[in-house]
Amino acid sequence: MPSPFEGKRVLITGGSSGIGAGLAEGFASAGAVVGIAARRHDRLAGVLERCRATSPGSAMWAVDLNEPDAVDRLASEAVDALGGVDILINNAGIPKRRHLSRLDITTVESVMAINYLSPVRLTLALLPAMLEQGSGHVAWISSVAAPLSSPGEAAYSASKAAVSVFAETMAVDLWDSGVGVSVVYPGVVDTELFTLPDNDPFTGDVESIPVAEAVTTIMDGVAAGALSIYVPAYFAEFAAQKAQDVDRFLAGTAEYVRSRTGRG
Ligand SMILES: NC(=O)c1ccc[n+]([C@@H]2O[C@H](COP(=O)([O-])OP(=O)(O)OC[C@H]3O[C@@H](n4cnc5c(N)ncnc54)[C@H](OP(=O)(O)O)[C@@H]3O)[C@@H](O)[C@H]2O)c1
């Protein structure tokens, strides 16, 4: 069966490691021309070399997506280098595991800037061309922290909730435009996200899945045009349980945290 991504031009932020690097290699092997962006030049170069083995036209940009000008430059340079962008994967992001009692507003703002404002800015920059050509797809890597309100992650969960709601509203506004939207809800994927400094230790006991499994689920979901993609799929059940009875779900979460840490 021919690949649905053959010849597609795919721009992936946060392509230097983890899920973004895995997606870059996955899309390149599936026949797409891939553009990757992140800060670490050396790590991007390694990923790009592997992408070019199957997709020689692939390209990279070493940029700090916290800088609005850099986001705008990335949008226009990616269009020039790739000849356009058919699929945008808003994947770059940072964790923030910090108990609310130790959270400050500067931290909240910085998480919102990279996890929410930056991908919104990039999307708005690339959207007019997608709308003009009447086709395109934007996939947003949110997190199960958004629907589940993960304990000790208020800043992070809220940034991902903003991403999810923006993306869902975008899907409604653009329903008949030919531009599709996917919101991806990973659970725990085995990446460097859990070892980054300036975060509380990760204390969850959810089994992690390998990047390759997440990549397959995300690519299958995007190929199918799925609006919500849970990774793994069983997290959709938890989200539904919470939506059904928020009070009960949050009481259960608080009880779980107390039993594990002795803290509410
Ligand atoms: N792993 C999980 O269990 C999990 C669960 C739910 C959601 N997610 C989401 O999945 C996405 C990818 O995370 P990951 O798990 O693959 O972790 P990761 O390996 O740490 O990847 C994060 C990526 O974002 C990039 N990035 C961070 N800040 C940036 C900045 N200011 N400018 C440009 N790029 C930046 C990083 O590149 P540089 O450091 O090179 O800039 C890296 O490529 C994130 O949005 C994360 O919130 C992950």
The ligand as a MOL file (V3000), in Angstrom:
LIG
                    3D

  0  0  0     0  0            999 V3000
M  V30 BEGIN CTAB
M  V30 COUNTS 48 52 0 0 0
M  V30 BEGIN ATOM
M  V30 1 N 7.4760 11.9730 27.1540 0
M  V30 2 C 6.2250 11.9800 27.6270 0
M  V30 3 O 5.8270 11.1080 28.4200 0
M  V30 4 C 5.2590 13.0430 27.2060 0
M  V30 5 C 3.9490 12.9660 27.6950 0
M  V30 6 C 3.0350 13.9180 27.3080 0
M  V30 7 C 3.4050 14.9240 26.4440 0
M  V30 8 N 4.6870 14.9980 25.9840 0 CHG=1
M  V30 9 C 5.0340 16.1060 25.0830 0
M  V30 10 O 5.7400 15.6170 23.9780 0
M  V30 11 C 6.5560 16.6490 23.4440 0
M  V30 12 C 7.9500 16.1010 23.1940 0
M  V30 13 O 8.5330 15.7700 24.4280 0
M  V30 14 P 9.5100 14.5140 24.6180 0
M  V30 15 O 8.8940 13.6390 25.6330 0
M  V30 16 O 9.9080 13.9490 23.3160 0 CHG=-1
M  V30 17 O 10.7370 15.2050 25.3840 0
M  V30 18 P 12.1370 15.7680 24.8610 0
M  V30 19 O 12.9710 14.6450 24.3480 0
M  V30 20 O 12.6550 16.5830 25.9890 0
M  V30 21 O 11.7470 16.6760 23.6380 0
M  V30 22 C 11.3810 18.0250 23.7580 0
M  V30 23 C 11.7680 18.7280 22.4720 0
M  V30 24 O 11.3660 20.0850 22.5590 0
M  V30 25 C 12.4690 20.8930 22.1830 0
M  V30 26 N 12.4200 22.1960 22.8310 0
M  V30 27 C 12.2330 22.4750 24.1470 0
M  V30 28 N 12.3160 23.7950 24.3690 0
M  V30 29 C 12.5950 24.3740 23.1670 0
M  V30 30 C 12.8280 25.7050 22.7410 0
M  V30 31 N 12.8080 26.7390 23.6010 0
M  V30 32 N 13.0770 25.9350 21.4370 0
M  V30 33 C 13.1140 24.9100 20.5560 0
M  V30 34 N 12.8940 23.6220 20.8930 0
M  V30 35 C 12.6460 23.3580 22.1900 0
M  V30 36 C 13.6920 20.0950 22.6230 0
M  V30 37 O 14.8310 20.4540 21.8490 0
M  V30 38 P 16.0910 21.3100 22.3530 0
M  V30 39 O 16.2900 21.0010 23.8140 0
M  V30 40 O 17.1940 20.8200 21.4630 0
M  V30 41 O 15.6990 22.7180 22.0920 0
M  V30 42 C 13.2620 18.6830 22.2490 0
M  V30 43 O 13.5320 18.4360 20.8920 0
M  V30 44 C 6.5190 17.7920 24.4590 0
M  V30 45 O 5.6210 18.7930 24.0150 0
M  V30 46 C 5.9640 17.1270 25.7070 0
M  V30 47 O 5.2790 18.0220 26.5500 0
M  V30 48 C 5.6180 14.0760 26.3430 0
M  V30 END ATOM
M  V30 BEGIN BOND
M  V30 1 1 1 2
M  V30 2 2 2 3
M  V30 3 1 2 4
M  V30 4 1 4 5
M  V30 5 2 4 48
M  V30 6 2 5 6
M  V30 7 1 6 7
M  V30 8 2 7 8
M  V30 9 1 8 9
M  V30 10 1 8 48
M  V30 11 1 9 10
M  V30 12 1 9 46
M  V30 13 1 10 11
M  V30 14 1 11 12
M  V30 15 1 11 44
M  V30 16 1 12 13
M  V30 17 1 13 14
M  V30 18 2 14 15
M  V30 19 1 14 16
M  V30 20 1 14 17
M  V30 21 1 17 18
M  V30 22 2 18 19
M  V30 23 1 18 20
M  V30 24 1 18 21
M  V30 25 1 21 22
M  V30 26 1 22 23
M  V30 27 1 23 24
M  V30 28 1 23 42
M  V30 29 1 24 25
M  V30 30 1 25 26
M  V30 31 1 25 36
M  V30 32 1 26 27
M  V30 33 1 26 35
M  V30 34 2 27 28
M  V30 35 1 28 29
M  V30 36 1 29 30
M  V30 37 2 29 35
M  V30 38 1 30 31
M  V30 39 2 30 32
M  V30 40 1 32 33
M  V30 41 2 33 34
M  V30 42 1 34 35
M  V30 43 1 36 37
M  V30 44 1 36 42
M  V30 45 1 37 38
M  V30 46 2 38 39
M  V30 47 1 38 40
M  V30 48 1 38 41
M  V30 49 1 42 43
M  V30 50 1 44 45
M  V30 51 1 44 46
M  V30 52 1 46 47
M  V30 END BOND
M  V30 END CTAB
M  END
